[in-house]
Amino acid sequence: MENNAEENKKHKNQHKRHKSSKPRSERRPTNGTTFANEGKLKDSPSLSDEEDLRPVGMLVEPEPQTFEDDDPDDVGDISDLGPRPKKAKPTQFDDKDHSQSEDWEKYLDLDIRTGLSPEAEKISQNIFLTRGLSDIPDPERCHCRQYKYEACKLPSYDWISKLDISLDYTEFPIAEVRFKNSHKDFYLIPEGVFHVGDIVSVEASPGHDIGIISMLGLQVKRQMERKRVKPSDVVKRIYRPARYTDIEEWIAAVGLEYQTMLKSRYTAWDLNLDMKVNDVEYQGDGTKAIFYYSADDRVDFRQLIKILGEQFRIRIEMRQIGVRQEAARLGGIGSCGREFCCSTWLTNFQSVSTSTARTQQLSLNPQKLAGMCGKLKCCLNFEQETYQREIKEFPQANVQLKTAKGKGIYNKIDIFKKIVWYAYSDDPSTIFAIPLDKVKQIIKMNSEGKVPEKLEDFAIVNQKKVEEGNNYSMDELKHIADS
């Protein structure tokens, strides 16, 4: 036993470390911390080849650091650790307004705009996008491969091609030809072979125009029936497929449209005309241009036509359009997140009045009811017929519900859930949602001379009345309604 104790003591003396004369801050650690596969550190002998096989980015946990010639019981001299860092003071916030003392001029030259993507820049530079082309057409090809019906205003899908019927367009020799934006017209087809997407030269007054065939065959017949156009009313005809020189003149004329529109706006402003030039469409041969404008009142633009004719050396045609037609031609995204109905399929604009919003129990807020054109949204008419039919099942607004607690006055309805909201005449701040069948039951009881205890016995929801912001003047509502 004594021999074993002596051997253990001797073994401990061999591994005992002596006190080092070096300060603790200058002692070298015997292990290090690194990421696997990043190479070994020169002063890190503790890393092995097995650790290099670990996945990239895997963190190797460091071992407890020890120092050479260091006694675990020795804490060293505290002065070797340097001065103790000062404790950071907590951040203090105040409610003072620093907007007056802050230098705002450094933000004036700050550009926070983000750059356009290559695809967006390509689309913005495509002058033929208004005609449904993904790029400038090739003058050597009369059939335009760049034509995409999805990119057009008022696009048309050839669903008849999916049916098992005759598709010979000679059975109905009329074609629909597309021009700029929503401008389309019907033309007689001459002898020859034509396809959708062909660039053709058509009859115009004067000269000729260049367009793209957008529809053929029986589909044109259905389109004419929808627009109430008789085949006998179509008198203009297609001359021929466009030639090389025709397409070159067409490309050159289209390239002038944007600058012509800007210059015409400046000229109208100089003449103090209360009008806005919205769009300019050149004829294919470049001899004539149509100026689309919008104005609230009648405008005398005779002097404007004279100046524009001398400036551009072309024939001028002025066409007045409404704000709804302007939105249809320019296009955009509505508050619903979809493309404008007037740009995709809607062609006949029906008048919309504020009574439509009242029938549908909508808040009379002009900012919510008005579309991008500044008028009442056309989609308000889409469900108007359904509301008018369903609202006949509900009691009139002047019908009161008599109870022992008091009279219930009408507040609002929900035609989808078949619920009518009532409130007591002496306490209109609280409203009760009563199913329609229960309301009819109470009305029947009142007609028989019976009076229920209270409205709470029939209500499914009780809540405080919330004002929906109807504090808008009639002038604001009349401004967005159709006259």
LUMDREN-33457 format. One record per residue (C-alpha): x, y, z. Coordinates in Angstrom, 1 decimal, always signed. Example, Ala and Ser with C-alpha at 12.3 -4.5 7.8 and 13.67 -1.06 7.14 Angstrom:
! residues 2
      u      v      w
  +12.3   -4.5   +7.8
  +13.7   -1.1   +7.1
***
This chain:
! residues 483
      u      v      w
   +0.0   +0.0   +0.0
   +2.8   +2.4   +0.8
   +4.5   +1.6   -2.5
   +1.3   +2.4   -4.5
   +0.9   +5.7   -2.6
   +4.5   +6.7   -3.5
   +4.0   +5.8   -7.2
   +0.8   +7.9   -7.4
   +2.6  +10.9   -5.8
   +5.5  +10.5   -8.1
   +3.2  +10.4  -11.1
   +1.5  +13.6  -10.0
   +4.8  +15.4   -9.6
   +5.7  +14.5  -13.2
   +2.6  +16.2  -14.5
   +2.7  +19.2  -12.2
   +3.1  +22.5  -13.9
   +5.3  +25.2  -12.5
   +4.3  +28.9  -12.2
   +5.1  +30.8  -15.3
   +6.8  +34.1  -15.2
   +4.9  +35.3  -18.3
   +1.7  +37.4  -17.8
   -1.6  +35.6  -18.5
   -2.3  +37.7  -21.6
   +1.0  +36.5  -23.3
   +0.5  +32.8  -22.7
   -0.3  +30.8  -25.9
   -3.4  +28.5  -25.8
   -2.8  +24.9  -26.6
   -6.0  +24.5  -28.7
   -8.0  +26.6  -31.2
  -11.4  +27.0  -32.8
  -12.0  +26.7  -36.5
  -14.5  +25.5  -39.2
  -14.0  +22.1  -40.8
  -12.4  +22.0  -44.3
  -11.0  +25.6  -43.9
   -7.4  +24.4  -43.3
   -5.5  +23.8  -40.1
   -4.1  +26.6  -38.1
   -0.4  +26.6  -37.4
   -0.9  +27.0  -33.7
   -3.8  +24.5  -33.4
   -2.2  +21.0  -33.1
   -5.4  +19.7  -31.5
   -7.2  +19.4  -35.0
   -6.9  +16.0  -36.6
   -7.6  +14.6  -40.1
  -10.8  +13.1  -38.9
  -12.2  +16.6  -38.3
  -11.4  +17.6  -41.9
  -13.9  +15.1  -43.2
  -16.8  +16.8  -41.5
  -19.4  +18.7  -43.7
  -18.6  +22.2  -44.9
  -19.8  +24.8  -42.5
  -19.9  +22.5  -39.5
  -18.8  +24.3  -36.4
  -16.1  +22.4  -34.4
  -16.8  +23.0  -30.7
  -13.6  +24.2  -28.9
  -12.1  +22.3  -26.0
  -11.6  +24.1  -22.7
   -8.5  +26.3  -23.1
   -5.5  +25.7  -21.0
   -2.2  +27.5  -20.9
   +1.3  +26.1  -20.9
   +3.3  +26.3  -17.6
   +0.1  +27.3  -15.8
   -1.0  +26.0  -12.4
   -4.8  +25.5  -12.2
   -4.7  +26.9   -8.7
   -2.9  +30.1   -9.9
   -5.1  +32.9  -10.9
   -2.2  +35.2  -11.8
   -1.8  +38.9  -11.2
   -5.0  +40.9  -11.8
   -2.9  +43.8  -13.1
   -1.9  +41.6  -16.1
   -5.4  +41.6  -17.4
   -5.4  +45.3  -18.0
   -8.0  +47.9  -16.9
  -11.5  +46.7  -16.3
  -13.9  +47.9  -19.1
  -16.6  +50.4  -18.0
  -20.1  +49.3  -17.9
  -22.1  +50.7  -20.8
  -24.9  +53.0  -19.9
  -28.4  +52.1  -21.1
  -29.7  +54.0  -24.1
  -32.1  +56.7  -23.2
  -34.9  +57.8  -25.5
  -36.8  +61.1  -25.4
  -40.0  +62.2  -27.1
  -38.6  +65.4  -28.5
  -39.1  +66.4  -32.1
  -35.7  +66.5  -33.8
  -37.2  +67.2  -37.3
  -36.2  +70.9  -37.1
  -32.6  +70.3  -36.0
  -31.9  +67.4  -38.4
  -30.2  +68.2  -41.7
  -32.6  +67.2  -44.4
  -30.5  +68.5  -47.3
  -28.4  +65.4  -47.3
  -31.5  +63.4  -48.3
  -32.3  +65.6  -51.4
  -29.9  +63.9  -53.7
  -30.7  +60.4  -52.3
  -32.0  +58.2  -55.1
  -34.1  +55.4  -53.7
  -35.4  +54.1  -57.0
  -34.6  +50.5  -58.0
  -33.3  +49.6  -61.4
  -35.5  +48.0  -64.0
  -35.0  +44.3  -64.8
  -33.9  +43.5  -68.4
  -37.3  +42.1  -69.2
  -39.1  +45.2  -67.9
  -36.8  +47.5  -69.8
  -37.4  +45.5  -73.0
  -41.2  +45.8  -72.5
  -41.0  +49.5  -71.8
  -39.0  +50.1  -75.0
  -41.4  +48.0  -77.2
  -43.4  +50.6  -79.2
  -45.5  +47.8  -80.8
  -46.8  +46.5  -77.5
  -49.9  +48.5  -78.0
  -50.6  +46.4  -81.1
  -50.1  +43.1  -79.4
  -46.6  +42.4  -80.7
  -43.8  +41.2  -78.4
  -41.1  +42.9  -80.6
  -40.7  +45.0  -83.8
  -42.0  +43.0  -86.8
  -39.7  +41.7  -89.4
  -40.3  +43.6  -92.7
  -39.4  +40.5  -94.7
  -42.3  +38.5  -93.2
  -45.9  +39.4  -93.8
  -46.9  +36.8  -91.1
  -46.0  +38.3  -87.8
  -44.6  +35.7  -85.4
  -44.4  +38.4  -82.6
  -48.2  +38.6  -82.4
  -49.5  +37.4  -79.1
  -53.2  +37.8  -78.4
  -52.6  +37.7  -74.6
  -50.7  +41.1  -74.9
  -53.6  +42.9  -76.7
  -56.3  +45.2  -75.4
  -59.6  +43.3  -75.8
  -57.9  +40.0  -76.6
  -59.8  +37.2  -78.3
  -59.2  +33.5  -77.8
  -60.0  +31.1  -80.7
  -62.1  +28.6  -78.9
  -63.8  +27.5  -82.1
  -60.6  +25.8  -83.2
  -61.1  +23.3  -80.4
  -64.5  +22.2  -81.8
  -65.1  +19.5  -84.4
  -66.5  +21.9  -87.0
  -65.4  +23.3  -90.4
  -62.8  +26.1  -90.0
  -62.8  +27.3  -93.6
  -62.9  +31.1  -93.3
  -64.2  +31.3  -96.9
  -67.6  +30.3  -95.5
  -67.7  +33.7  -93.8
  -65.3  +36.0  -95.8
  -65.0  +38.7  -93.2
  -61.9  +39.3  -91.0
  -61.4  +41.3  -87.8
  -58.3  +43.5  -88.1
  -56.5  +45.0  -85.1
  -54.8  +48.3  -84.9
  -53.6  +50.3  -81.9
  -54.9  +49.4  -78.4
  -58.6  +48.7  -78.6
  -59.1  +49.9  -82.1
  -60.5  +47.0  -84.2
  -62.7  +46.9  -87.3
  -64.2  +44.3  -89.8
  -63.0  +44.0  -93.4
  -63.9  +41.9  -96.4
  -61.4  +39.2  -97.3
  -60.2  +39.0 -101.0
  -59.1  +35.9 -102.7
  -56.0  +34.3 -101.2
  -54.8  +32.5  -98.1
  -54.8  +34.4  -94.8
  -54.1  +33.5  -91.2
  -54.4  +35.1  -87.8
  -51.3  +37.2  -87.2
  -50.8  +38.3  -90.9
  -49.9  +41.9  -91.4
  -52.3  +43.2  -94.1
  -52.9  +46.4  -96.0
  -56.5  +47.6  -95.6
  -58.7  +50.3  -97.1
  -58.6  +53.7  -95.5
  -59.7  +57.2  -96.2
  -57.5  +58.5  -97.7
  -54.7  +56.1  -98.6
  -54.2  +52.7  -96.9
  -53.7  +51.5  -93.3
  -51.7  +48.6  -91.9
  -53.2  +46.2  -89.4
  -53.0  +42.6  -88.1
  -55.6  +40.0  -88.6
  -56.9  +39.0  -85.2
  -59.9  +36.8  -86.0
  -61.2  +34.7  -89.0
  -64.1  +32.4  -89.9
  -67.1  +31.6  -87.7
  -65.5  +33.4  -84.7
  -65.9  +36.7  -86.6
  -69.6  +35.9  -87.2
  -70.1  +35.4  -83.5
  -68.2  +38.6  -82.7
  -70.3  +40.6  -85.2
  -73.5  +39.2  -83.6
  -72.3  +40.3  -80.2
  -71.5  +43.8  -81.4
  -74.7  +43.9  -83.4
  -72.9  +44.5  -86.7
  -74.6  +43.2  -89.9
  -72.5  +41.6  -92.7
  -74.1  +44.0  -95.1
  -72.7  +46.9  -93.1
  -69.1  +45.8  -93.8
  -67.9  +47.6  -96.9
  -64.1  +48.1  -96.4
  -61.9  +45.5  -97.7
  -58.4  +44.1  -97.3
  -56.1  +45.0 -100.2
  -53.3  +42.5  -99.9
  -50.7  +41.1  -97.5
  -48.3  +43.9  -96.5
  -45.2  +44.3  -98.5
  -41.7  +45.1  -97.4
  -42.0  +48.8  -98.0
  -45.4  +48.9  -96.3
  -44.1  +47.4  -93.1
  -41.1  +49.7  -93.1
  -43.3  +52.8  -93.5
  -45.5  +51.4  -90.7
  -42.6  +50.9  -88.3
  -41.4  +54.5  -89.0
  -44.9  +55.9  -88.4
  -45.4  +54.1  -85.2
  -42.0  +55.4  -83.9
  -43.4  +59.0  -84.2
  -46.5  +58.5  -82.1
  -45.1  +59.2  -78.7
  -43.3  +62.4  -79.6
  -46.3  +63.6  -81.5
  -48.5  +63.1  -78.5
  -46.2  +65.1  -76.3
  -45.8  +68.0  -78.7
  -49.6  +68.2  -79.2
  -50.1  +68.4  -75.5
  -47.7  +71.3  -75.2
  -49.4  +73.1  -78.1
  -52.8  +72.6  -76.5
  -51.5  +74.1  -73.2
  -50.0  +77.1  -75.1
  -53.5  +77.7  -76.6
  -55.1  +77.4  -73.1
  -57.4  +74.7  -74.3
  -59.1  +72.8  -71.5
  -58.4  +69.3  -73.0
  -56.0  +66.5  -72.7
  -54.5  +64.6  -75.6
  -54.5  +61.0  -74.4
  -53.1  +59.0  -77.4
  -52.0  +59.4  -81.0
  -52.5  +56.7  -83.7
  -50.7  +57.1  -87.0
  -52.1  +55.6  -90.2
  -50.0  +52.8  -91.7
  -48.8  +55.0  -94.7
  -47.9  +57.9  -92.4
  -50.2  +60.4  -94.1
  -52.8  +60.7  -91.4
  -53.0  +60.6  -87.5
  -55.9  +60.3  -85.1
  -55.6  +62.3  -81.9
  -57.7  +61.0  -79.0
  -58.5  +63.6  -76.4
  -60.8  +64.0  -73.4
  -62.5  +67.2  -72.2
  -65.3  +68.1  -69.8
  -66.9  +70.6  -72.1
  -66.9  +71.3  -75.8
  -63.6  +72.5  -77.1
  -62.9  +74.7  -80.1
  -59.7  +73.1  -81.5
  -59.7  +74.6  -85.0
  -56.5  +76.6  -84.3
  -54.9  +73.5  -82.8
  -55.6  +71.5  -85.9
  -54.1  +74.2  -88.1
  -50.9  +74.3  -86.0
  -50.5  +70.5  -85.8
  -51.1  +70.1  -89.6
  -48.4  +72.7  -90.4
  -46.0  +71.1  -87.8
  -46.3  +67.4  -88.7
  -47.4  +67.8  -92.4
  -50.2  +65.2  -92.0
  -54.0  +65.1  -92.0
  -55.4  +65.5  -88.5
  -58.5  +63.8  -87.1
  -59.7  +64.6  -83.6
  -61.7  +62.1  -81.6
  -63.2  +62.9  -78.2
  -63.4  +60.0  -75.7
  -64.6  +59.8  -72.1
  -62.5  +59.0  -69.1
  -63.7  +55.4  -69.2
  -62.5  +55.0  -72.8
  -59.3  +56.7  -71.8
  -58.7  +54.1  -69.1
  -59.6  +51.3  -71.5
  -57.0  +52.5  -74.1
  -54.2  +53.0  -71.6
  -54.9  +49.9  -69.5
  -53.7  +49.2  -65.9
  -54.3  +47.2  -62.8
  -57.5  +47.8  -60.7
  -57.9  +47.7  -56.9
  -58.9  +44.0  -57.2
  -55.4  +43.1  -58.5
  -56.6  +42.2  -62.0
  -56.3  +44.0  -65.3
  -59.0  +46.5  -66.2
  -62.3  +44.9  -67.4
  -62.5  +47.7  -70.0
  -59.1  +46.7  -71.3
  -59.8  +42.9  -71.5
  -63.4  +42.2  -72.4
  -65.8  +45.1  -71.6
  -66.8  +47.2  -74.6
  -70.2  +48.7  -73.8
  -70.1  +51.1  -70.8
  -73.3  +51.3  -68.8
  -74.0  +54.3  -66.6
  -73.4  +53.7  -62.8
  -75.2  +55.7  -60.2
  -74.8  +56.1  -56.4
  -78.1  +54.2  -56.0
  -76.3  +51.1  -57.0
  -74.0  +51.4  -54.1
  -76.9  +52.1  -51.7
  -78.7  +49.0  -53.0
  -75.6  +46.9  -52.2
  -75.2  +48.3  -48.7
  -71.8  +49.8  -49.6
  -70.2  +52.6  -47.7
  -70.5  +55.8  -49.8
  -66.8  +56.5  -49.8
  -65.7  +58.0  -53.1
  -62.1  +56.7  -52.7
  -63.4  +53.1  -52.5
  -66.2  +53.3  -55.1
  -64.2  +55.1  -57.8
  -62.1  +53.3  -60.3
  -58.8  +54.4  -61.9
  -60.8  +56.5  -64.3
  -62.2  +58.6  -61.5
  -65.8  +57.4  -62.0
  -67.8  +54.7  -60.2
  -66.5  +51.2  -60.9
  -68.2  +49.4  -63.7
  -68.2  +46.2  -61.6
  -70.9  +47.7  -59.4
  -73.4  +46.8  -62.1
  -72.3  +43.2  -62.3
  -74.2  +42.1  -59.1
  -76.9  +44.8  -59.1
  -79.5  +42.5  -60.7
  -78.8  +39.8  -58.0
  -79.2  +42.3  -55.2
  -82.4  +43.7  -56.6
  -83.8  +40.2  -56.9
  -82.8  +39.0  -53.4
  -83.7  +42.2  -51.6
  -87.4  +41.6  -52.4
  -87.4  +38.8  -49.8
  -86.4  +41.2  -47.1
  -88.9  +43.5  -45.2
  -89.1  +47.2  -46.1
  -86.8  +49.6  -44.2
  -89.8  +51.4  -42.6
  -91.2  +48.2  -40.9
  -90.6  +48.2  -37.2
  -90.5  +45.2  -34.8
  -92.6  +45.7  -31.7
  -91.4  +44.1  -28.5
  -92.2  +44.5  -24.8
  -88.8  +46.1  -24.3
  -89.2  +48.6  -27.2
  -89.5  +49.1  -30.9
  -86.9  +47.7  -33.2
  -85.8  +49.9  -36.1
  -84.2  +48.7  -39.3
  -80.4  +49.2  -39.7
  -79.0  +47.1  -42.5
  -79.2  +43.7  -44.2
  -76.9  +40.9  -45.4
  -78.4  +39.1  -48.4
  -75.8  +36.4  -48.5
  -76.3  +35.3  -44.8
  -80.0  +36.2  -44.8
  -79.6  +38.4  -41.8
  -81.3  +41.7  -40.9
  -79.8  +44.1  -38.3
  -82.2  +45.9  -35.9
  -81.7  +48.3  -33.0
  -84.0  +49.7  -30.3
  -85.4  +53.1  -31.1
  -84.3  +54.4  -27.6
  -80.8  +52.8  -27.8
  -79.6  +52.8  -31.5
  -75.9  +52.3  -30.4
  -76.5  +48.5  -30.1
  -77.6  +46.5  -33.1
  -78.9  +42.9  -33.2
  -78.4  +40.4  -36.1
  -81.7  +38.5  -36.5
  -82.1  +35.8  -39.2
  -84.6  +36.6  -41.9
  -87.0  +33.8  -40.9
  -87.1  +35.1  -37.3
  -87.8  +38.6  -38.6
  -90.8  +37.4  -40.6
  -91.9  +35.5  -37.5
  -91.9  +38.6  -35.4
  -93.7  +40.6  -38.1
  -96.4  +37.9  -38.2
  -96.7  +38.0  -34.4
  -97.2  +41.8  -34.5
  -99.8  +41.5  -37.2
 -101.7  +39.1  -34.9
 -101.5  +41.5  -32.0
  -98.8  +39.5  -30.1
  -95.6  +41.1  -28.8
  -92.4  +39.2  -28.0
  -90.4  +39.9  -24.9
  -87.2  +41.4  -26.5
  -85.0  +41.3  -29.6
  -82.2  +39.5  -27.8
  -84.3  +36.3  -27.7
  -84.1  +36.1  -31.6
  -80.7  +37.7  -32.2
  -77.6  +35.6  -33.0
  -75.1  +38.5  -32.7
  -75.2  +41.6  -30.5
  -72.7  +44.3  -31.1
  -72.1  +48.0  -30.9
  -73.0  +50.1  -34.0
  -69.9  +51.1  -36.0
  -70.1  +54.2  -38.2
  -68.8  +53.3  -41.7
  -67.7  +56.8  -42.7
  -70.7  +58.1  -44.6
  -69.8  +61.7  -43.9
  -69.3  +62.6  -47.5
  -71.0  +65.4  -49.3
  -73.3  +64.8  -52.2
  -71.0  +66.9  -54.4
  -68.2  +64.4  -54.0
  -70.6  +61.5  -54.9
  -72.0  +63.3  -57.9
  -68.5  +64.0  -59.2
  -67.8  +60.2  -59.6
  -71.3  +59.2  -60.7
  -72.3  +59.2  -64.4
  -74.5  +62.1  -65.3
***
